[in-house]
Amino acid sequence: MPKQPPQQPVKLLVLIATLPGRGREQREAYERLAPLVRAEEGCLRYDLHGVADDPDRFVLVEEWTSKAALAAHDATPHMTEADTTSPAFRAGPAQVLELTTAPLG
């Protein structure tokens, strides 16, 4: 049997903007989700940061052990529900940036 290459971790930056004055709802949604997500197999990091001087913008930093772990996360009931409810307070879809495995330089 051929040896499988090791799985590479997946690092994401998720850029989130809420409707004006609705940042509190994003923070509350994150506070409900974070313990569930962090308990998922393969979750290495799930941290929400606010953007300085803009209470309605956020950056979610995620790290997963593999693409399979990330795919399983995306299919969980709590994420499916979050995808259904977040449009009520978000300015639009989140922008997801997948980072290279290692820093450049």
FENGI-V394120 format. One record per residue. N is the residue number from 1. RES is the residue in one small letter. SS is DSSP state (~ for helix, > for strand, _ for the rest). PSI is psi in whole degrees, 0 to 359 (* if undefined). Layout:
n: <N & N>
res: <RES & RES>
ss: <SS & SS>
psi: <PSI & PSI>
This chain:
n: <1 & 2 & 3 & 4 & 5 & 6 & 7 & 8 & 9 & 10 & 11 & 12 & 13 & 14 & 15 & 16 & 17 & 18 & 19 & 20 & 21 & 22 & 23 & 24 & 25 & 26 & 27 & 28 & 29 & 30 & 31 & 32 & 33 & 34 & 35 & 36 & 37 & 38 & 39 & 40 & 41 & 42 & 43 & 44 & 45 & 46 & 47 & 48 & 49 & 50 & 51 & 52 & 53 & 54 & 55 & 56 & 57 & 58 & 59 & 60 & 61 & 62 & 63 & 64 & 65 & 66 & 67 & 68 & 69 & 70 & 71 & 72 & 73 & 74 & 75 & 76 & 77 & 78 & 79 & 80 & 81 & 82 & 83 & 84 & 85 & 86 & 87 & 88 & 89 & 90 & 91 & 92 & 93 & 94 & 95 & 96 & 97 & 98 & 99 & 100 & 101 & 102 & 103 & 104 & 105>
res: <m & p & k & q & p & p & q & q & p & v & k & l & l & v & l & i & a & t & l & p & g & r & g & r & e & q & r & e & a & y & e & r & l & a & p & l & v & r & a & e & e & g & c & l & r & y & d & l & h & g & v & a & d & d & p & d & r & f & v & l & v & e & e & w & t & s & k & a & a & l & a & a & h & d & a & t & p & h & m & t & e & a & d & t & t & s & p & a & f & r & a & g & p & a & q & v & l & e & l & t & t & a & p & l & g>
ss: <_ & _ & _ & _ & _ & _ & _ & _ & _ & > & > & > & > & > & > & > & > & > & _ & _ & _ & _ & ~ & ~ & ~ & ~ & ~ & ~ & ~ & ~ & ~ & ~ & ~ & ~ & ~ & ~ & ~ & ~ & _ & _ & _ & _ & > & > & > & > & > & > & > & > & > & _ & _ & > & > & > & > & > & > & > & > & > & > & > & _ & _ & ~ & ~ & ~ & ~ & ~ & ~ & ~ & ~ & _ & _ & ~ & ~ & ~ & ~ & ~ & ~ & ~ & ~ & ~ & ~ & ~ & ~ & _ & > & _ & _ & _ & _ & > & > & > & > & _ & _ & _ & _ & _ & _ & _>
psi: <131 & 144 & 132 & 137 & 149 & 145 & 139 & 142 & 157 & 125 & 130 & 144 & 126 & 115 & 123 & 133 & 132 & 166 & 153 & 129 & 6 & 12 & 327 & 321 & 326 & 315 & 318 & 319 & 318 & 316 & 327 & 320 & 322 & 312 & 324 & 314 & 315 & 337 & 350 & 145 & 130 & 353 & 120 & 331 & 139 & 90 & 128 & 133 & 141 & 158 & 128 & 135 & 16 & 96 & 356 & 12 & 144 & 158 & 122 & 125 & 120 & 145 & 132 & 151 & 335 & 167 & 326 & 319 & 320 & 318 & 319 & 320 & 313 & 335 & 0 & 151 & 322 & 328 & 324 & 317 & 317 & 321 & 333 & 323 & 333 & 332 & 341 & 332 & 356 & 149 & 343 & 183 & 147 & 148 & 121 & 123 & 122 & 126 & 157 & 156 & 315 & 150 & 151 & 140 & *>
